[in-house]
C-alpha cells in the first residue's frame, strides 16, 4: 500500500520502494497535505505525472545534512519561501520582529530564514554541487524583476540574480513546473529553458522580440526610470498579448517570459481531485495555525479582477477568474465530511474575493488585447460577466449536501458588485454570514480610493443600507467588519480624520487596522518608493513618517480609550479641533464619569 503522505525522509522513500527522487521540494512552510498549500499541491501534481517527489519543510538551512536526508534528486530541486514573502512573514510594517508564524507548528517564529529563497538556494547549491535549482512561490514571483525592498529601503536586483538559481517560476506554477520536469527528464538543463511561459531565466543577450526595461543599475538611481520599468512591465501582463521582458543586470539580462494562460475548468478540477490527506504530516506534534484556519474551507476559484494597488494577488494569480466546476467543489466537500474532526460546518467557500466565482470576460477578442490591470476600476468593464447566479446556485447545492449543516463565506466580498449580483447577495445574507460579514473598503475618501483602485464611499453607503435593511427584515443580528489601511500612499491625516468621522456617522467600528507594508511588485509600493503614480505621473504623498503613521492608525481606532491622546493630536495637526466632540464625544463628561467610578 502506498503511504498517504509524500516522503520527507529516507525511510519514507524506502516505504515507496524509491532509492532516488526526481524532484526535491524545499519549503518555508510546514508540510500540510492540503490544496491550499502551494508546495504540496505542486508536489502532488508531479506525483500524478509519475515523478518521484519529496518535501523538506522548514529545514535547518545552515546544516547541509538536513538537505541531504533524501539524497540528491535526479532532475532538480524546487524552492519556495512558503505562502508568504519571508520578510512580510517575519516583520511588521514597523519592521519589528513578529512573535509568531502561522505556517509553523505551534505558531513559533524563526523557523525560516529571512530572504528564504536566497538562503535555501545557497544551501542546496552547497549541499549538492551543480544541482539545478528552480525557485518559485510568491517571494520569487513578486521579486522576479529589480524591485524596491522596504526592509533594505533600496532597490534590489531580481531574486533570480541574487539567489543564483537556474530558473524562476512566477505566478501559479502548475503548467511551467510540469514542462520544466518533462524537459529536464529529457536531458535539458533548466538554465537553458528560455521559452517557458511563467518563467524567468538569465540570458547573455536580449532577444529582438523582447521589450527591454530600464536596467537595474538605472532604476536603482533614478525614480523616473523605476516608474517607467513598472509601467512597461504592467502593460505586458496579459498572457495572450504580452511580450517577453528583459532587464539588464550588469553584463547579463533577466528574461521574463509572458505569464501562463489561466487554467481551464477541467485543469483546475484535476488539481483538487489529487489524493490529498488534507492533514498536516503526522510527524508534527503541535497544531499549525494556518491549517487550523482553513482546514474546513473550500477554494472555489482563483484570480482576482480587482487589481487593487496594494494587493499582490492579481500580480501572482492573475486577474482572469478561474472557477472550478460545481461537481468538483461538491466532490471535495463530500470527501471532507469524512474528516475525523468535521462537525458539519464549512468555514468558507470562496477565493481571493468570494463573489467573483463564475465571473469571466465575455469578449474573447477584448480579453486577448486587454491591458487593464483592474476589471473593476475606474468602472466595471463592459465585457466582464459579473452575474452571481452561478455562485448562488453553488451555495444552494452545498447547503443540500448530506452532512453539511452550516456554510459560511469568510472570504471578503466586493460590495460594489451588488447591483449585478442580487441573487448571490440575497443567498449570502440569508444563509452564509456567521454573525459578521467581512468587507474591505480600505478607505472611504475618494482621493485615496482612486489611488487604491477601490470603490469610493457611495457604493459602501448603498451596501450598508441594503445590508442593514435585509438584516432587520429577516430578524438577524448580523454586523459588518470593515477592513481599512493606515499609511497607504495618497492618504493624509486629513483624509484619515474624514475616514474616522465616516465610521462614526455610519456606526462602524474597526477591530484591527492593517498598516500599509510596501511589498515587492505592487503599484502602491512603486508609488511609495518614487512618490509618483507611474501611469499618470502625478505626485502622490507617501506617509513615511512614523508619527504620521501612528496617528493615522489611531484615528481608525478612535473608539479605543488608549488612542484618545493621539486622536486629539491628529485633529490639532489638521486644524480640525472643532470636530473633537463629534468624534470622541464629551471628553470632560467621560472623564468625570470615570472619576466617580
Secondary structure, 3 states (H helix, E strand, C coil): CCCCCCECCHHHHHHCCCCCCCEEEEECCCCEECCCCHHHHHHHHHHHCCCCEEEEECCCCCCHHHHCCCCCCCCEEEEECCCCCHHHHHECCCCCECCECCCCECCECCCCCCCHHHHHHHHHHHHCCCCCEEEEHHHHHHCCCCEEECCCCEEECCHHHHHCCCEEECCCCHHHHHHHHHHHHCCCCHHHCCCCCCEEEEECCCCCCCEEECCHHHHCCCHHHHHHHHHHHHCCCCCCCCCCEEEEECCEEEEECCCCCCCCHHHHHHHHCCCCCCEECCCCCCCEHHHHHHCCEEECEECCCCCCCCCCHHHHHCCCCEECCHHHHHHHHHHHCCCCCCCCEECEEECCCHHHCCCEECCHHHHHHCCCCCCCCCCCCCCEECCCHHHHHHHHHHHCCCCCCEECCCCCECHHHHHHCHHHHHHHHHHCCCCEEEEEEECCCHHHHHHHCCCCHHHHHHHHHHHHHHHHHHCCCCEEEEEEEECCCCCCHHHHHHHHHHHHHCCCCCCCCEECCCCCCCHHHHHHHHCECCCCCCECCCCCCHHHHHHHHHHHCCCCHHHHHHHHHHHHHCCCHHHHHHHHCCHHHHHHHHHHC
